[in-house]
Amino acid sequence: MIVPVRCMSCGKPIAQYWKALQENPKNLSVKEMFDEFGLERFCCRAQLLGHVDLIDVAAKFKRA
Ligand SMILES: [Zn+2]
């Protein structure tokens, strides 16, 4: 669905990194981007790695 605002495990705010992670302006690897963001814990990294943005798909089935 929508990217989690905070890490569900530790509570660190992570949603602000989602757009940069998708756009990847400096053409870095995912690991390098996580290091640049300062995301050290594997729980936060896993939240962003495992996320699939399905909000547009789910929105088609919204009640009118
Ligand atoms: Zn975390």
N, CA, C, O and the ligand as a Tripos MOL2 file, in Angstrom:
@<TRIPOS>MOLECULE
protein
  257   255    65     0     0
PROTEIN
NO_CHARGES

@<TRIPOS>ATOM
      1 N           0.8460   -1.1980    0.0000 N.3       1 MET1
      2 CA          0.0000    0.0000    0.0000 C.3       1 MET1
      3 C           0.8740    1.2370    0.0000 C.2       1 MET1
      4 O           1.7180    1.4050   -0.8800 O.2       1 MET1
      5 N           0.6790    2.0910    0.9670 N.am      2 ILE2
      6 CA          1.4860    3.3120    1.0520 C.3       2 ILE2
      7 C           2.7070    3.0240    1.9250 C.2       2 ILE2
      8 O           2.6420    2.2020    2.8390 O.2       2 ILE2
      9 N           3.8030    3.6950    1.6450 N.am      3 VAL3
     10 CA          5.0450    3.4210    2.3800 C.3       3 VAL3
     11 C           4.8480    3.7610    3.8590 C.2       3 VAL3
     12 O           4.2680    4.7980    4.1800 O.2       3 VAL3
     13 N           5.3220    2.9020    4.7580 N.am      4 PRO4
     14 CA          5.1390    3.1870    6.1820 C.3       4 PRO4
     15 C           5.8900    4.4500    6.5920 C.2       4 PRO4
     16 O           7.0500    4.6340    6.2230 O.2       4 PRO4
     17 N           5.2400    5.3030    7.3430 N.am      5 VAL5
     18 CA          5.8580    6.5690    7.7490 C.3       5 VAL5
     19 C           7.0130    6.2900    8.6960 C.2       5 VAL5
     20 O           8.0890    6.8760    8.5710 O.2       5 VAL5
     21 N           6.7810    5.3850    9.6480 N.am      6 ARG6
     22 CA          7.8480    5.0160   10.5820 C.3       6 ARG6
     23 C           8.1390    3.5350   10.4460 C.2       6 ARG6
     24 O           7.2830    2.7470   10.0440 O.2       6 ARG6
     25 N           9.3650    3.1730   10.7880 N.am      7 CYS7
     26 CA          9.7190    1.7570   10.8310 C.3       7 CYS7
     27 C           8.8130    1.0660   11.8470 C.2       7 CYS7
     28 O           8.6760    1.5230   12.9820 O.2       7 CYS7
     29 N           8.2000   -0.0340   11.4290 N.am      8 MET8
     30 CA          7.2380   -0.7000   12.3160 C.3       8 MET8
     31 C           7.9360   -1.4080   13.4710 C.2       8 MET8
     32 O           7.2980   -1.7510   14.4660 O.2       8 MET8
     33 N           9.2200   -1.6250   13.3460 N.am      9 SER9
     34 CA          9.9530   -2.3180   14.3960 C.3       9 SER9
     35 C          10.5560   -1.3530   15.4170 C.2       9 SER9
     36 O          10.3550   -1.5320   16.6190 O.2       9 SER9
     37 N          11.2870   -0.3390   14.9650 N.am     10 CYS10
     38 CA         11.9960    0.5350   15.9050 C.3      10 CYS10
     39 C          11.3880    1.9260   16.0040 C.2      10 CYS10
     40 O          11.6770    2.6450   16.9600 O.2      10 CYS10
     41 N          10.5450    2.3350   15.0380 N.am     11 GLY11
     42 CA          9.8730    3.6250   15.1350 C.3      11 GLY11
     43 C          10.6030    4.7840   14.4940 C.2      11 GLY11
     44 O          10.1450    5.9220   14.5950 O.2      11 GLY11
     45 N          11.7220    4.5350   13.8390 N.am     12 LYS12
     46 CA         12.4440    5.6220   13.1660 C.3      12 LYS12
     47 C          11.6550    6.0870   11.9390 C.2      12 LYS12
     48 O          11.1590    5.2480   11.1870 O.2      12 LYS12
     49 N          11.5260    7.3980   11.7180 N.am     13 PRO13
     50 CA         10.8370    7.8800   10.5170 C.3      13 PRO13
     51 C          11.6120    7.4960    9.2520 C.2      13 PRO13
     52 O          12.8010    7.7950    9.1410 O.2      13 PRO13
     53 N          10.9430    6.8340    8.2950 N.am     14 ILE14
     54 CA         11.6450    6.3580    7.0960 C.3      14 ILE14
     55 C          10.9640    6.7920    5.8020 C.2      14 ILE14
     56 O          11.5400    6.6340    4.7250 O.2      14 ILE14
     57 N           9.7440    7.3400    5.8850 N.am     15 ALA15
     58 CA          8.9730    7.6220    4.6680 C.3      15 ALA15
     59 C           9.6370    8.6840    3.7990 C.2      15 ALA15
     60 O           9.4290    8.7040    2.5850 O.2      15 ALA15
     61 N          10.4310    9.5660    4.4000 N.am     16 GLN16
     62 CA         11.0370   10.6460    3.6120 C.3      16 GLN16
     63 C          12.1050   10.1320    2.6500 C.2      16 GLN16
     64 O          12.5360   10.8620    1.7580 O.2      16 GLN16
     65 N          12.5360    8.8810    2.8250 N.am     17 TYR17
     66 CA         13.5750    8.3310    1.9550 C.3      17 TYR17
     67 C          12.9970    7.5960    0.7450 C.2      17 TYR17
     68 O          13.7390    7.2610   -0.1780 O.2      17 TYR17
     69 N          11.7010    7.3440    0.7330 N.am     18 TRP18
     70 CA         11.0930    6.5040   -0.3020 C.3      18 TRP18
     71 C          11.2630    7.1120   -1.6970 C.2      18 TRP18
     72 O          11.6510    6.4160   -2.6350 O.2      18 TRP18
     73 N          10.9740    8.4050   -1.8330 N.am     19 LYS19
     74 CA         11.0400    9.0440   -3.1460 C.3      19 LYS19
     75 C          12.4730    9.0440   -3.6820 C.2      19 LYS19
     76 O          12.7070    8.7320   -4.8500 O.2      19 LYS19
     77 N          13.4220    9.3950   -2.8240 N.am     20 ALA20
     78 CA         14.8290    9.4090   -3.2390 C.3      20 ALA20
     79 C          15.2860    8.0130   -3.6290 C.2      20 ALA20
     80 O          16.0720    7.8450   -4.5610 O.2      20 ALA20
     81 N          14.7920    7.0200   -2.9130 N.am     21 LEU21
     82 CA         15.1720    5.6400   -3.2080 C.3      21 LEU21
     83 C          14.6550    5.2180   -4.5830 C.2      21 LEU21
     84 O          15.3450    4.4970   -5.3030 O.2      21 LEU21
     85 N          13.4410    5.6620   -4.9590 N.am     22 GLN22
     86 CA         12.8800    5.3210   -6.2570 C.3      22 GLN22
     87 C          13.5810    6.0630   -7.3820 C.2      22 GLN22
     88 O          13.8470    5.4930   -8.4400 O.2      22 GLN22
     89 N          13.8830    7.3510   -7.1510 N.am     23 GLU23
     90 CA         14.4590    8.1720   -8.2200 C.3      23 GLU23
     91 C          15.9460    7.8940   -8.3990 C.2      23 GLU23
     92 O          16.4430    7.8730   -9.5250 O.2      23 GLU23
     93 N          16.6600    7.6800   -7.2980 N.am     24 ASN24
     94 CA         18.0910    7.3560   -7.3110 C.3      24 ASN24
     95 C          18.8840    8.3370   -8.1830 C.2      24 ASN24
     96 O          19.4680    7.9250   -9.1850 O.2      24 ASN24
     97 N          18.9160    9.6280   -7.8220 N.am     25 PRO25
     98 CA         19.5260   10.6490   -8.6940 C.3      25 PRO25
     99 C          21.0320   10.4700   -8.8980 C.2      25 PRO25
    100 O          21.5490   10.8290   -9.9570 O.2      25 PRO25
    101 N          21.7420    9.9290   -7.9170 N.am     26 LYS26
    102 CA         23.2020    9.7710   -8.0510 C.3      26 LYS26
    103 C          23.5920    8.4080   -8.6080 C.2      26 LYS26
    104 O          24.7780    8.0960   -8.7190 O.2      26 LYS26
    105 N          22.5910    7.5890   -8.9600 N.am     27 ASN27
    106 CA         22.8340    6.2590   -9.5280 C.3      27 ASN27
    107 C          23.6980    5.3820   -8.6120 C.2      27 ASN27
    108 O          24.6680    4.7670   -9.0530 O.2      27 ASN27
    109 N          23.3280    5.3400   -7.3500 N.am     28 LEU28
    110 CA         24.0440    4.5430   -6.3560 C.3      28 LEU28
    111 C          23.3770    3.1830   -6.2180 C.2      28 LEU28
    112 O          22.2500    2.9810   -6.6710 O.2      28 LEU28
    113 N          24.0890    2.2520   -5.5860 N.am     29 SER29
    114 CA         23.4500    0.9880   -5.2430 C.3      29 SER29
    115 C          22.5250    1.2270   -4.0560 C.2      29 SER29
    116 O          22.6200    2.2500   -3.3780 O.2      29 SER29
    117 N          21.6300    0.2740   -3.8120 N.am     30 VAL30
    118 CA         20.6730    0.4300   -2.7150 C.3      30 VAL30
    119 C          21.4090    0.5330   -1.3880 C.2      30 VAL30
    120 O          21.0370    1.3250   -0.5220 O.2      30 VAL30
    121 N          22.4580   -0.2740   -1.2320 N.am     31 LYS31
    122 CA         23.2300   -0.2350    0.0110 C.3      31 LYS31
    123 C          23.8620    1.1350    0.2130 C.2      31 LYS31
    124 O          23.8380    1.6780    1.3170 O.2      31 LYS31
    125 N          24.4260    1.6900   -0.8510 N.am     32 GLU32
    126 CA         25.0510    3.0090   -0.7300 C.3      32 GLU32
    127 C          24.0220    4.0760   -0.3770 C.2      32 GLU32
    128 O          24.3140    4.9980    0.3850 O.2      32 GLU32
    129 N          22.8180    3.9500   -0.9310 N.am     33 MET33
    130 CA         21.7810    4.9270   -0.6020 C.3      33 MET33
    131 C          21.3770    4.8100    0.8620 C.2      33 MET33
    132 O          21.2130    5.8220    1.5430 O.2      33 MET33
    133 N          21.2150    3.5900    1.3480 N.am     34 PHE34
    134 CA         20.8630    3.4050    2.7550 C.3      34 PHE34
    135 C          21.9470    3.9750    3.6550 C.2      34 PHE34
    136 O          21.6430    4.6070    4.6670 O.2      34 PHE34
    137 N          23.2100    3.7590    3.2990 N.am     35 ASP35
    138 CA         24.3110    4.3150    4.0850 C.3      35 ASP35
    139 C          24.2600    5.8410    4.0560 C.2      35 ASP35
    140 O          24.5100    6.4930    5.0700 O.2      35 ASP35
    141 N          23.9350    6.4130    2.8860 N.am     36 GLU36
    142 CA         23.8650    7.8580    2.7610 C.3      36 GLU36
    143 C          22.7160    8.4320    3.5940 C.2      36 GLU36
    144 O          22.8480    9.5030    4.1860 O.2      36 GLU36
    145 N          21.5930    7.7150    3.6370 N.am     37 PHE37
    146 CA         20.4440    8.1680    4.4290 C.3      37 PHE37
    147 C          20.7210    8.0560    5.9270 C.2      37 PHE37
    148 O          20.0510    8.6990    6.7350 O.2      37 PHE37
    149 N          21.7020    7.2460    6.2940 N.am     38 GLY38
    150 CA         21.9560    7.0150    7.7120 C.3      38 GLY38
    151 C          21.0740    5.9310    8.2890 C.2      38 GLY38
    152 O          20.8770    5.8760    9.5030 O.2      38 GLY38
    153 N          20.5350    5.0570    7.4330 N.am     39 LEU39
    154 CA         19.7220    3.9310    7.9040 C.3      39 LEU39
    155 C          20.6650    2.7760    8.2420 C.2      39 LEU39
    156 O          21.1230    2.0530    7.3570 O.2      39 LEU39
    157 N          20.9410    2.6200    9.5230 N.am     40 GLU40
    158 CA         21.9020    1.5900    9.9220 C.3      40 GLU40
    159 C          21.2270    0.2890   10.3020 C.2      40 GLU40
    160 O          21.7770   -0.7870   10.0690 O.2      40 GLU40
    161 N          20.0350    0.3760   10.8870 N.am     41 ARG41
    162 CA         19.3930   -0.8470   11.3910 C.3      41 ARG41
    163 C          18.7850   -1.6410   10.2360 C.2      41 ARG41
    164 O          18.2440   -1.0690    9.2890 O.2      41 ARG41
    165 N          18.8810   -2.9570   10.3300 N.am     42 PHE42
    166 CA         18.3460   -3.7790    9.2510 C.3      42 PHE42
    167 C          16.8210   -3.7750    9.2300 C.2      42 PHE42
    168 O          16.2160   -4.0750    8.2010 O.2      42 PHE42
    169 N          16.1890   -3.4340   10.3710 N.am     43 CYS43
    170 CA         14.7250   -3.3750   10.3720 C.3      43 CYS43
    171 C          14.2430   -2.2500    9.4510 C.2      43 CYS43
    172 O          13.3050   -2.4410    8.6760 O.2      43 CYS43
    173 N          14.8870   -1.0740    9.5350 N.am     44 CYS44
    174 CA         14.4870    0.0640    8.6970 C.3      44 CYS44
    175 C          14.7820   -0.2290    7.2280 C.2      44 CYS44
    176 O          13.9730    0.0750    6.3520 O.2      44 CYS44
    177 N          15.9430   -0.8210    6.9680 N.am     45 ARG45
    178 CA         16.3150   -1.1570    5.5930 C.3      45 ARG45
    179 C          15.3170   -2.1390    4.9940 C.2      45 ARG45
    180 O          14.9150   -2.0020    3.8390 O.2      45 ARG45
    181 N          14.9190   -3.1340    5.7910 N.am     46 ALA46
    182 CA         13.9880   -4.1510    5.3100 C.3      46 ALA46
    183 C          12.6290   -3.5550    4.9960 C.2      46 ALA46
    184 O          11.9650   -3.9920    4.0570 O.2      46 ALA46
    185 N          12.2030   -2.5560    5.7730 N.am     47 GLN47
    186 CA         10.9050   -1.9180    5.5230 C.3      47 GLN47
    187 C          10.8830   -1.3040    4.1170 C.2      47 GLN47
    188 O           9.9120   -1.4550    3.3750 O.2      47 GLN47
    189 N          11.9670   -0.6120    3.7700 N.am     48 LEU48
    190 CA         12.0080    0.0460    2.4670 C.3      48 LEU48
    191 C          12.2700   -0.9570    1.3430 C.2      48 LEU48
    192 O          11.7260   -0.8100    0.2490 O.2      48 LEU48
    193 N          13.0920   -1.9690    1.5980 N.am     49 LEU49
    194 CA         13.4010   -2.9640    0.5680 C.3      49 LEU49
    195 C          12.1680   -3.7770    0.2110 C.2      49 LEU49
    196 O          11.9390   -4.0930   -0.9570 O.2      49 LEU49
    197 N          11.3740   -4.1150    1.2210 N.am     50 GLY50
    198 CA         10.2490   -4.9990    0.9940 C.3      50 GLY50
    199 C           8.9700   -4.3090    0.5960 C.2      50 GLY50
    200 O           7.9630   -4.9660    0.3370 O.2      50 GLY50
    201 N           8.9960   -3.0000    0.5450 N.am     51 HIS51
    202 CA          7.7610   -2.2790    0.2630 C.3      51 HIS51
    203 C           7.4110   -2.3340   -1.2250 C.2      51 HIS51
    204 O           8.2780   -2.1510   -2.0800 O.2      51 HIS51
    205 N           6.1340   -2.5870   -1.5260 N.am     52 VAL52
    206 CA          5.6090   -2.5200   -2.8880 C.3      52 VAL52
    207 C           4.5080   -1.4750   -2.8780 C.2      52 VAL52
    208 O           3.5460   -1.5830   -2.1170 O.2      52 VAL52
    209 N           4.6500   -0.4660   -3.7200 N.am     53 ASP53
    210 CA          3.7120    0.6470   -3.7000 C.3      53 ASP53
    211 C           2.4460    0.2720   -4.4690 C.2      53 ASP53
    212 O           2.4020    0.3930   -5.6940 O.2      53 ASP53
    213 N           1.4290   -0.1780   -3.7580 N.am     54 LEU54
    214 CA          0.2040   -0.6660   -4.3960 C.3      54 LEU54
    215 C          -0.9720    0.2850   -4.2180 C.2      54 LEU54
    216 O          -2.1110   -0.0880   -4.4990 O.2      54 LEU54
    217 N          -0.7200    1.4910   -3.7610 N.am     55 ILE55
    218 CA         -1.8320    2.3880   -3.4550 C.3      55 ILE55
    219 C          -2.6560    2.7090   -4.7010 C.2      55 ILE55
    220 O          -3.8790    2.8180   -4.6120 O.2      55 ILE55
    221 N          -2.0070    2.8620   -5.8690 N.am     56 ASP56
    222 CA         -2.7480    3.1750   -7.0890 C.3      56 ASP56
    223 C          -3.5970    1.9920   -7.5450 C.2      56 ASP56
    224 O          -4.6940    2.1830   -8.0710 O.2      56 ASP56
    225 N          -3.1010    0.7750   -7.3490 N.am     57 VAL57
    226 CA         -3.8690   -0.4320   -7.7020 C.3      57 VAL57
    227 C          -5.0800   -0.5540   -6.7760 C.2      57 VAL57
    228 O          -6.1970   -0.8010   -7.2330 O.2      57 VAL57
    229 N          -4.8500   -0.3800   -5.4750 N.am     58 ALA58
    230 CA         -5.9260   -0.5380   -4.5030 C.3      58 ALA58
    231 C          -6.9620    0.5600   -4.6440 C.2      58 ALA58
    232 O          -8.1380    0.3400   -4.3540 O.2      58 ALA58
    233 N          -6.5490    1.7340   -5.0820 N.am     59 ALA59
    234 CA         -7.4660    2.8760   -5.1880 C.3      59 ALA59
    235 C          -8.5330    2.6430   -6.2540 C.2      59 ALA59
    236 O          -9.5960    3.2610   -6.1980 O.2      59 ALA59
    237 N          -8.2690    1.7570   -7.2320 N.am     60 LYS60
    238 CA         -9.2670    1.4850   -8.2780 C.3      60 LYS60
    239 C         -10.4990    0.8120   -7.6960 C.2      60 LYS60
    240 O         -11.5840    0.9100   -8.2690 O.2      60 LYS60
    241 N         -10.3480    0.1270   -6.5630 N.am     61 PHE61
    242 CA        -11.4530   -0.6200   -5.9750 C.3      61 PHE61
    243 C         -12.1260    0.1380   -4.8510 C.2      61 PHE61
    244 O         -12.8890   -0.4350   -4.0730 O.2      61 PHE61
    245 N         -11.8460    1.4080   -4.7690 N.am     62 LYS62
    246 CA        -12.4400    2.2570   -3.7550 C.3      62 LYS62
    247 C         -13.9280    2.4330   -4.0390 C.2      62 LYS62
    248 O         -14.3460    2.5260   -5.1930 O.2      62 LYS62
    249 N         -14.7260    2.4790   -2.9610 N.am     63 ARG63
    250 CA        -16.1520    2.7040   -3.1590 C.3      63 ARG63
    251 C         -16.4060    4.1050   -3.6920 C.2      63 ARG63
    252 O         -15.7320    5.0490   -3.2800 O.2      63 ARG63
    253 N         -17.3590    4.2570   -4.5930 N.am     64 ALA64
    254 CA        -17.6190    5.5530   -5.2110 C.3      64 ALA64
    255 C         -18.3650    6.4980   -4.2820 C.2      64 ALA64
    256 O         -18.6580    7.6320   -4.6600 O.2      64 ALA64
    257 ZN         13.8480    0.2570   12.1900 Zn       65 ZN65
@<TRIPOS>BOND
     1     1     2 1
     2     2     3 1
     3     3     4 2
     4     3     5 am
     5     5     6 1
     6     6     7 1
     7     7     8 2
     8     7     9 am
     9     9    10 1
    10    10    11 1
    11    11    12 2
    12    11    13 am
    13    13    14 1
    14    14    15 1
    15    15    16 2
    16    15    17 am
    17    17    18 1
    18    18    19 1
    19    19    20 2
    20    19    21 am
    21    21    22 1
    22    22    23 1
    23    23    24 2
    24    23    25 am
    25    25    26 1
    26    26    27 1
    27    27    28 2
    28    27    29 am
    29    29    30 1
    30    30    31 1
    31    31    32 2
    32    31    33 am
    33    33    34 1
    34    34    35 1
    35    35    36 2
    36    35    37 am
    37    37    38 1
    38    38    39 1
    39    39    40 2
    40    39    41 am
    41    41    42 1
    42    42    43 1
    43    43    44 2
    44    43    45 am
    45    45    46 1
    46    46    47 1
    47    47    48 2
    48    47    49 am
    49    49    50 1
    50    50    51 1
    51    51    52 2
    52    51    53 am
    53    53    54 1
    54    54    55 1
    55    55    56 2
    56    55    57 am
    57    57    58 1
    58    58    59 1
    59    59    60 2
    60    59    61 am
    61    61    62 1
    62    62    63 1
    63    63    64 2
    64    63    65 am
    65    65    66 1
    66    66    67 1
    67    67    68 2
    68    67    69 am
    69    69    70 1
    70    70    71 1
    71    71    72 2
    72    71    73 am
    73    73    74 1
    74    74    75 1
    75    75    76 2
    76    75    77 am
    77    77    78 1
    78    78    79 1
    79    79    80 2
    80    79    81 am
    81    81    82 1
    82    82    83 1
    83    83    84 2
    84    83    85 am
    85    85    86 1
    86    86    87 1
    87    87    88 2
    88    87    89 am
    89    89    90 1
    90    90    91 1
    91    91    92 2
    92    91    93 am
    93    93    94 1
    94    94    95 1
    95    95    96 2
    96    95    97 am
    97    97    98 1
    98    98    99 1
    99    99   100 2
   100    99   101 am
   101   101   102 1
   102   102   103 1
   103   103   104 2
   104   103   105 am
   105   105   106 1
   106   106   107 1
   107   107   108 2
   108   107   109 am
   109   109   110 1
   110   110   111 1
   111   111   112 2
   112   111   113 am
   113   113   114 1
   114   114   115 1
   115   115   116 2
   116   115   117 am
   117   117   118 1
   118   118   119 1
   119   119   120 2
   120   119   121 am
   121   121   122 1
   122   122   123 1
   123   123   124 2
   124   123   125 am
   125   125   126 1
   126   126   127 1
   127   127   128 2
   128   127   129 am
   129   129   130 1
   130   130   131 1
   131   131   132 2
   132   131   133 am
   133   133   134 1
   134   134   135 1
   135   135   136 2
   136   135   137 am
   137   137   138 1
   138   138   139 1
   139   139   140 2
   140   139   141 am
   141   141   142 1
   142   142   143 1
   143   143   144 2
   144   143   145 am
   145   145   146 1
   146   146   147 1
   147   147   148 2
   148   147   149 am
   149   149   150 1
   150   150   151 1
   151   151   152 2
   152   151   153 am
   153   153   154 1
   154   154   155 1
   155   155   156 2
   156   155   157 am
   157   157   158 1
   158   158   159 1
   159   159   160 2
   160   159   161 am
   161   161   162 1
   162   162   163 1
   163   163   164 2
   164   163   165 am
   165   165   166 1
   166   166   167 1
   167   167   168 2
   168   167   169 am
   169   169   170 1
   170   170   171 1
   171   171   172 2
   172   171   173 am
   173   173   174 1
   174   174   175 1
   175   175   176 2
   176   175   177 am
   177   177   178 1
   178   178   179 1
   179   179   180 2
   180   179   181 am
   181   181   182 1
   182   182   183 1
   183   183   184 2
   184   183   185 am
   185   185   186 1
   186   186   187 1
   187   187   188 2
   188   187   189 am
   189   189   190 1
   190   190   191 1
   191   191   192 2
   192   191   193 am
   193   193   194 1
   194   194   195 1
   195   195   196 2
   196   195   197 am
   197   197   198 1
   198   198   199 1
   199   199   200 2
   200   199   201 am
   201   201   202 1
   202   202   203 1
   203   203   204 2
   204   203   205 am
   205   205   206 1
   206   206   207 1
   207   207   208 2
   208   207   209 am
   209   209   210 1
   210   210   211 1
   211   211   212 2
   212   211   213 am
   213   213   214 1
   214   214   215 1
   215   215   216 2
   216   215   217 am
   217   217   218 1
   218   218   219 1
   219   219   220 2
   220   219   221 am
   221   221   222 1
   222   222   223 1
   223   223   224 2
   224   223   225 am
   225   225   226 1
   226   226   227 1
   227   227   228 2
   228   227   229 am
   229   229   230 1
   230   230   231 1
   231   231   232 2
   232   231   233 am
   233   233   234 1
   234   234   235 1
   235   235   236 2
   236   235   237 am
   237   237   238 1
   238   238   239 1
   239   239   240 2
   240   239   241 am
   241   241   242 1
   242   242   243 1
   243   243   244 2
   244   243   245 am
   245   245   246 1
   246   246   247 1
   247   247   248 2
   248   247   249 am
   249   249   250 1
   250   250   251 1
   251   251   252 2
   252   251   253 am
   253   253   254 1
   254   254   255 1
   255   255   256 2
@<TRIPOS>SUBSTRUCTURE
     1 MET1         2 RESIDUE 1 A MET
     2 ILE2         6 RESIDUE 1 A ILE
     3 VAL3        10 RESIDUE 1 A VAL
     4 PRO4        14 RESIDUE 1 A PRO
     5 VAL5        18 RESIDUE 1 A VAL
     6 ARG6        22 RESIDUE 1 A ARG
     7 CYS7        26 RESIDUE 1 A CYS
     8 MET8        30 RESIDUE 1 A MET
     9 SER9        34 RESIDUE 1 A SER
    10 CYS10       38 RESIDUE 1 A CYS
    11 GLY11       42 RESIDUE 1 A GLY
    12 LYS12       46 RESIDUE 1 A LYS
    13 PRO13       50 RESIDUE 1 A PRO
    14 ILE14       54 RESIDUE 1 A ILE
    15 ALA15       58 RESIDUE 1 A ALA
    16 GLN16       62 RESIDUE 1 A GLN
    17 TYR17       66 RESIDUE 1 A TYR
    18 TRP18       70 RESIDUE 1 A TRP
    19 LYS19       74 RESIDUE 1 A LYS
    20 ALA20       78 RESIDUE 1 A ALA
    21 LEU21       82 RESIDUE 1 A LEU
    22 GLN22       86 RESIDUE 1 A GLN
    23 GLU23       90 RESIDUE 1 A GLU
    24 ASN24       94 RESIDUE 1 A ASN
    25 PRO25       98 RESIDUE 1 A PRO
    26 LYS26      102 RESIDUE 1 A LYS
    27 ASN27      106 RESIDUE 1 A ASN
    28 LEU28      110 RESIDUE 1 A LEU
    29 SER29      114 RESIDUE 1 A SER
    30 VAL30      118 RESIDUE 1 A VAL
    31 LYS31      122 RESIDUE 1 A LYS
    32 GLU32      126 RESIDUE 1 A GLU
    33 MET33      130 RESIDUE 1 A MET
    34 PHE34      134 RESIDUE 1 A PHE
    35 ASP35      138 RESIDUE 1 A ASP
    36 GLU36      142 RESIDUE 1 A GLU
    37 PHE37      146 RESIDUE 1 A PHE
    38 GLY38      150 RESIDUE 1 A GLY
    39 LEU39      154 RESIDUE 1 A LEU
    40 GLU40      158 RESIDUE 1 A GLU
    41 ARG41      162 RESIDUE 1 A ARG
    42 PHE42      166 RESIDUE 1 A PHE
    43 CYS43      170 RESIDUE 1 A CYS
    44 CYS44      174 RESIDUE 1 A CYS
    45 ARG45      178 RESIDUE 1 A ARG
    46 ALA46      182 RESIDUE 1 A ALA
    47 GLN47      186 RESIDUE 1 A GLN
    48 LEU48      190 RESIDUE 1 A LEU
    49 LEU49      194 RESIDUE 1 A LEU
    50 GLY50      198 RESIDUE 1 A GLY
    51 HIS51      202 RESIDUE 1 A HIS
    52 VAL52      206 RESIDUE 1 A VAL
    53 ASP53      210 RESIDUE 1 A ASP
    54 LEU54      214 RESIDUE 1 A LEU
    55 ILE55      218 RESIDUE 1 A ILE
    56 ASP56      222 RESIDUE 1 A ASP
    57 VAL57      226 RESIDUE 1 A VAL
    58 ALA58      230 RESIDUE 1 A ALA
    59 ALA59      234 RESIDUE 1 A ALA
    60 LYS60      238 RESIDUE 1 A LYS
    61 PHE61      242 RESIDUE 1 A PHE
    62 LYS62      246 RESIDUE 1 A LYS
    63 ARG63      250 RESIDUE 1 A ARG
    64 ALA64      254 RESIDUE 1 A ALA
    65 ZN65       257 GROUP 0 **** ****
